[in-house]
Amino acid sequence: MRYVIIGNGAAGNAAAAAIRTWDPMGEVLIFTDEPQPAYYRPLITNLIEEGLPEDIFFQKEPGSPPEVDLQLGKRIAGLDAGLKQLTLQDGMICAYDRLLLATGASAILPDIPGWQGPGTHVLRTLADAQALAQAAREGKNAVIIGAGRVGLKAALALRHRGLEVTLVEQALYLAPVQFDEMAGEILGKTLEAVGIRLIFNQTVTAVRRAGDRIIGLALADGRVLEAEVVVAAVGTRAHVELARKAGLAVNQGILVDKWLRTSAPDIYAAGDVVETTDIVTGQSIVSGLWTNAVEMGRIAGSNMAGAAIEYPGAFAVLNSLEVAGIPTVAMGLTNLPAGGEYQVYQSRRGNNYRKLVFQEEILVGALLVGDIDGAGVYAGLIRGKAKIRKICGELEHPRSGLASWLSSRISKAERAAC
């Protein structure tokens, strides 16, 4: 059996490891258009901040798939699902028995005048981080467009390198997908304390240049920000082009069934390229989270090799992020959609903030800032759709470790929901 995987990221490598578990004798090939082996993408900002040696990102992790034929720098030009073969850009033809599309996503580039040219950056790949690290050695002023997870990491890394950093966010507070206004206020003050300037409710209208050199960024309100380095952190877009041209069912991401099979026989998909279901809301999402990609890859690889494991869906929000020394965890519904009936319990003590969101008796969201103890328990309750009445009924059970933890952590306001 020949298994072919397109993509050498979290999903592709998790799939290869799972295939090896289920089918030790099968042939496994991985194609990636990047020139280096797999690396841990969430840590690439450390290359900017610390100037770490690049080989630290390539340490072999536990569970890395053995005996895999890894083809670096190979771009796939076409997929023929009927003939079950790939055509590489160099003309090579590769047949497969089972195929996994783990082609990931790319950073969205702003559609604003002056963007194209030296001095503008995104932060998605190791090469992006290398380019931004070089820019940090030469620039004095940096502007980050977008204050989500990537924008916050980039801003802190560049500030650590000594640049004057401004964050521009069109929402009213930081990371509006993960945080609410209270969390945004706490973290915003923390960022300002380390010298990062914050501009909210504003958009960038143009990158101003003198020749190829950036001299500033124009805002919608008429202000011009001084900058030599500009980073766009405005989201990602799934790489669905290969699947679409091959006739597979595609929407915002590749469409799959509960076993992560695509609309074509013997073709599976996993990771940031997949359109899946939010386990909290039931809505379709394209997840860009590393943890979701790993789980999808594990299940897809297992099923390619003969298992029949159902993928339960993903968290649209499941993030752990440290912001200027303050740890945060966001999961599930942290900002409430219109039209639903929710109960929200909040508490704040200084920079410690907790928010729990319930729909009827079920915990559907948690936001922790500062004190993040027990975040894994909350995630388990959300994933399991556990009814809080049942959980509260177990609080007094002396033999329940979970009950003991919950008894010590849940506030009086939260107990009132029982």
Buried (B, 14 or more C-beta within 10 A) or exposed (E): BBBBBBBBBBBBBBBBBBBBBBBEEBBBBBBBBBEBBBBBBBBBBBBBBEEBEEEEBEEEEEBBBEEBEBBEEBEBEEBEBEEBBBBBEEEEEBEBEBBBBBBBBBBBEBEBEBBEEEBBBBBBBBEBBBBBBEBBEEBEBBBBBBBBBBBBBBBBBBBBBEBBBBBBBBBEBBBBBBBBBBBBBBBBEBBEEBEBBBBBEBBBBBBBBEEEEBBBBBBEEEEEBBBBBBBBBBEBBBBBEBBEEBEBEBEEBBBBEBBBBBBBEBBBBBBBBBBBBBBBBEEBBBBBBBBBBBBBBBBBBBBBBEBEBEBEBBBBBBBBBEBBEBBBBBBBBBBBEEEEEEBBBBEBEEBBBBBBBBBEBBBBBBBBBBBBEBBEBBBEBBBEEBBBEEBBEBBEEEEBEBBBBBBEBBEEEBBEBB
